[in-house]
């Protein structure tokens, strides 16, 4: 499985430049965001829009599944 976290060098650069607590917090937040993005990509579904035909009145509402 691919690791979504920052490399050691990136984490160390954050810690050195903005402090240990803030650097660690930002690195952990980025790791959580990367994991969530990966989950969203993995579970993504394609939604096909239903378009009324030309013979139907234009005031018909097209609904999309949620």
C-alpha positions, 0 to 999 in steps of 0.5 A: 500500500502506498504511504500518504505521509510526508517524507522524513526530510519534508517533516524535518524541514517543517519542524525546523522552520516552524517548530516541533509542535506546529510542524508535527501538527501540519504533517499529521493534518496533511497525512489525514487529508491525503488519506481522505482524498485517496478514500474519495478517489477510491469510492468515486462514482460516476453520475449520469445526468438524465436529460429530458427529451425534446418532446417533453415540456421544458419545465420538467425537473431532471433529478440526480441520485444522491 
